[in-house]
Amino acid sequence: MTIPGEHISVMVDEVIRGLALKDGGAYVDGTFGAGGYTAALLRSANCTVWGIDRDPLAQTFAANLSEKFPGQITVLSGCYGDMEALLAEVGVERIDGIALDLGVSSMQIDDPGRGFSFRGDGPLDMRMGTSEQTAADVVNQYAEEELANIIYQYGEERASRRIAHAIVELRKTKPITRTGQLASLIRSVVAKSKDGIDPATRTFQALRIYVNDELGELERGLSAAERLLVPGGRLAVVSFHSLEDRRVKTFLRERSGDAPRPSRHLPDAGTVRVPTFAVTKKSGFKATPKEVAVNPRARSARLRVAERTAAPVMAAA
């Protein structure tokens, strides 16, 4: 499905199958990026795609795709968690399918100037859009306890307090403004793990997630999908770490009626929650070894797919 030289989207074939495309359908690529999923959608069916991305660079890729598929693609600037409002502004109220590819895109992480990666030195930025505070703002302004909590909560880093203390001590003498500077500091206080993962990995992940409110964005996006999808419409979400996947799994378990039930010994609350989604495979899907060999980023990916039922939107418990 992938054209040589174009951006490689993770598990794109599985996402397309999961969405069960139909001609004349309207679909949302909520994390447009370089347009990999959108291109696959448009090649697979005679449909309309609404892309959403907070990164201004996405409009460049959108222009290129629009030349190949005139009148079939529009990319809206904003966050996918706001997709309901963004689509309402252009007169769209119902959607046949929604694809979400979570986390940072390859076009962002491969550019040292964006500050997402410690592989090349660059400004400590990490913003996916233009309006958020930078990672440097967080590192240089937050209290030690706040930093430790962020690194632990969003990076699942056991050495979070040690790292936070080292950050606070260094910034007393000079501000921390470069990715290389922060990565070197972390490596000086955290030993390399046996699996070879760079000691800076979890802290960089934590800062990126926090700066861009990625988990809050995911929760808003999932709720919006429940409201927007037509009966029979599909939701396909690709996540890359446990923090993301856990939220997707929990949301779909609750909405499909598969969540753990209260004890039968407790009083009946009297509220019947009719499932709004039917999950296609409870364990989700993993990338094939063949894809992982070509695209290592797919190694940690997990795809979850669910179909919207005809039930009304489920009220919060």
C-alpha positions in Angstrom: 0.0 0.0 0.0 2.9 2.3 0.6 4.4 4.2 -2.3 8.3 4.3 -2.4 9.6 7.5 -0.9 6.4 8.5 0.9 5.9 8.7 4.6 5.5 5.3 6.2 2.5 5.1 8.5 2.4 2.3 11.1 0.0 -0.6 10.5 -1.7 1.3 7.7 -3.1 -1.9 6.0 -4.6 -3.1 9.3 -6.1 0.4 9.9 -7.7 0.5 6.5 -9.2 -3.0 6.9 -10.4 -2.1 10.4 -12.3 1.0 9.2 -14.3 -1.1 6.6 -14.3 1.7 4.1 -17.2 2.4 1.7 -17.5 4.5 -1.3 -19.1 7.8 -0.6 -18.1 7.7 3.1 -16.7 10.5 5.1 -13.7 9.8 7.3 -11.5 11.6 9.8 -7.7 11.3 10.0 -7.4 12.9 13.4 -3.6 12.8 13.4 -2.9 13.8 9.8 0.9 14.4 10.1 2.4 13.7 6.7 -0.9 12.3 5.4 0.0 8.6 5.3 -3.3 7.3 6.5 -5.2 9.9 4.5 -3.4 8.8 1.3 -4.3 5.2 2.0 -7.9 6.0 2.7 -8.3 7.9 -0.6 -6.6 5.1 -2.6 -8.8 2.5 -1.0 -12.3 4.1 -1.5 -14.0 6.9 -3.3 -14.5 8.9 -0.1 -14.0 12.2 1.6 -11.3 12.7 4.3 -11.2 15.4 6.9 -7.7 15.6 8.3 -6.9 17.3 11.6 -3.5 18.4 12.9 -2.2 21.1 15.2 1.2 21.2 13.4 1.2 24.0 10.7 3.6 21.8 8.6 0.7 19.4 7.9 -0.9 21.9 5.5 2.1 21.4 3.2 1.5 17.7 2.9 -2.3 18.4 2.6 -1.6 20.6 -0.5 0.4 17.8 -2.1 -2.4 15.3 -1.5 -5.1 17.7 -2.7 -3.4 17.8 -6.1 -3.8 14.0 -6.4 -7.3 13.8 -4.9 -9.0 17.1 -5.8 -12.1 17.9 -3.8 -11.7 14.8 -1.5 -9.5 16.1 1.3 -9.6 19.1 3.7 -7.1 19.5 6.6 -8.4 21.4 9.5 -5.9 23.2 11.8 -6.4 22.2 15.4 -6.4 19.3 17.9 -8.2 16.1 17.2 -9.7 16.3 20.7 -11.7 19.3 19.4 -12.8 17.4 16.2 -16.5 17.8 17.0 -16.2 21.6 17.0 -13.8 21.7 14.1 -16.1 19.6 11.9 -19.2 21.6 13.0 -17.5 24.7 11.7 -17.5 23.2 8.2 -21.0 21.8 8.5 -20.1 18.1 9.2 -22.0 16.4 12.0 -21.6 12.7 11.3 -18.6 10.6 10.3 -18.2 7.0 8.9 -14.8 6.3 10.4 -12.0 7.9 12.5 -8.3 6.9 12.5 -5.9 8.1 15.2 -2.1 7.5 15.1 -1.1 8.6 18.6 2.1 10.2 19.8 4.8 12.1 17.9 5.1 11.8 14.1 8.3 10.8 12.3 8.4 14.2 10.6 8.5 15.8 14.0 10.9 13.5 15.7 13.4 13.5 12.8 13.7 17.3 12.8 16.3 18.3 15.5 14.8 21.8 15.4 11.6 20.6 17.0 13.4 19.3 20.1 11.6 16.0 20.4 14.6 13.7 20.2 18.0 13.4 21.9 19.5 11.8 18.9 20.5 15.2 17.5 21.0 18.4 19.5 18.3 21.0 19.2 16.3 23.5 21.1 14.3 21.9 24.0 10.9 22.7 22.5 8.7 19.6 21.9 5.6 21.5 20.9 3.4 19.8 18.4 1.6 23.1 17.7 2.4 26.7 18.3 0.5 27.7 21.4 1.8 25.4 24.2 4.6 26.1 26.6 7.9 24.5 25.6 9.7 21.7 27.4 12.4 24.2 28.3 9.7 26.3 30.1 8.8 23.2 32.2 12.4 22.2 32.9 13.5 25.6 34.0 10.5 26.9 35.8 8.7 24.0 37.6 9.5 23.1 41.2 11.5 19.9 41.8 8.5 18.0 43.1 6.4 18.9 40.1 9.2 17.8 37.7 9.6 14.5 39.5 5.8 13.9 39.4 5.7 14.6 35.6 8.6 12.4 34.8 7.2 9.6 36.9 3.6 9.9 35.8 4.1 10.3 32.1 7.5 8.6 31.6 7.0 5.8 34.2 10.6 6.6 35.2 11.6 5.1 38.6 14.6 7.5 38.9 12.3 10.6 38.5 13.3 12.2 41.8 17.0 11.8 41.1 16.5 13.3 37.6 14.4 16.2 38.9 17.0 17.0 41.6 19.8 17.0 39.0 17.8 19.4 36.7 17.1 21.8 39.5 20.8 21.8 40.6 22.0 22.4 37.0 19.6 25.2 36.3 20.9 27.2 39.3 24.0 27.8 37.3 22.6 28.0 33.7 19.3 27.4 32.0 18.7 24.1 30.3 17.7 25.0 26.7 19.1 22.2 24.5 18.1 18.6 24.0 21.7 17.4 24.1 22.2 19.3 27.4 19.3 17.6 29.1 20.1 14.2 27.7 23.7 14.4 28.9 22.5 15.4 32.4 20.1 12.5 32.6 22.8 10.0 31.5 25.1 11.3 34.2 22.7 10.3 37.0 20.9 7.3 35.5 22.7 4.1 34.4 22.0 2.6 31.0 19.5 -0.2 31.2 20.3 -3.8 30.2 18.1 -3.6 27.2 20.1 -0.7 25.8 17.4 1.9 26.0 18.9 5.4 26.4 18.4 6.7 30.0 16.9 9.9 28.6 14.1 8.1 26.8 11.5 8.1 29.5 12.1 11.7 30.6 11.8 13.0 27.1 8.6 11.0 26.6 7.2 12.4 29.8 8.0 16.0 28.9 6.5 15.6 25.4 3.3 14.1 26.7 2.9 16.8 29.4 3.8 19.8 27.1 1.2 18.7 24.5 -1.4 17.3 27.0 -1.4 14.1 24.9 -3.4 12.0 27.3 -6.1 14.7 27.9 -6.2 15.1 24.1 -6.8 11.3 23.7 -9.6 11.2 26.2 -11.3 14.2 24.5 -10.8 12.6 21.1 -12.3 9.2 22.1 -15.4 11.0 23.6 -15.8 13.0 20.4 -15.6 9.9 18.3 -18.5 8.3 20.2 -20.6 11.4 19.4 -19.6 11.7 15.8 -19.6 8.2 14.4 -22.7 6.9 12.7 -24.1 3.5 13.6 -21.7 1.0 12.0 -19.0 3.6 11.8 -15.5 2.4 12.9 -12.9 3.8 15.2 -9.2 2.7 14.7 -6.6 3.8 17.2 -2.9 3.0 17.0 -0.9 3.6 20.3 2.7 3.2 21.0 3.1 2.9 24.8 1.1 1.6 27.7 -0.1 5.0 28.9 -2.0 5.6 25.7 -3.1 2.0 25.1 -4.4 1.7 28.6 -6.8 4.6 28.1 -8.0 3.4 24.8 -8.6 -0.1 26.2 -10.4 1.2 29.2 -12.6 3.5 27.1 -13.6 0.7 24.8 -14.2 -1.8 27.6 -16.6 0.7 29.3 -18.3 1.5 26.1 -18.7 -2.1 24.9 -20.1 -3.3 28.2 -17.0 -5.4 28.9 -15.8 -3.4 32.0 -15.6 -5.3 35.3 -19.0 -5.4 36.9 -19.7 -4.4 40.6 -20.1 -7.2 43.1 -23.4 -9.0 42.8 -23.7 -8.4 46.6 -23.8 -4.6 46.2 -27.2 -2.9 45.6 -28.2 -2.5 42.0 -27.8 1.1 40.8 -30.7 0.7 38.5 -29.0 2.2 35.4 -28.6 0.1 32.3 -25.6 1.2 30.2 -26.3 0.1 26.6 -23.0 -0.5 24.7 -22.1 2.2 22.2 -19.2 0.3 20.7 -18.5 -3.3 19.7 -14.8 -4.2 19.8 -13.6 -6.3 16.9 -10.8 -8.0 18.8 -10.3 -7.6 22.6 -6.6 -7.9 22.6 -6.1 -5.5 19.7 -3.7 -6.0 16.8 0.1 -6.0 16.6 2.3 -5.1 13.7 3.6 -8.1 11.6 7.3 -9.1 11.9 7.6 -8.1 8.3 6.5 -4.5 9.0 8.7 -4.2 12.1 11.7 -5.2 10.0 11.0 -2.4 7.6 9.7 0.1 10.1 11.1 -0.4 13.6 8.7 2.2 15.0 5.9 -0.4 14.5 7.5 -2.7 17.2 5.6 -1.2 20.1 2.4 -0.3 18.2 -1.0 -1.7 19.1 -4.1 -1.1 17.1 -7.6 -1.3 18.6 -10.7 -1.2 16.4 -14.3 -0.8 17.4 -17.6 -0.3 15.6 -20.2 2.2 16.8 -23.6 0.7 17.7 -26.9 2.5 17.4 -27.1 3.2 21.1 -27.2 6.8 22.4 -24.0 8.3 23.7 -23.2 6.7 27.0 -23.5 9.1 30.0 -20.6 9.3 32.4 -20.8 6.8 35.2 
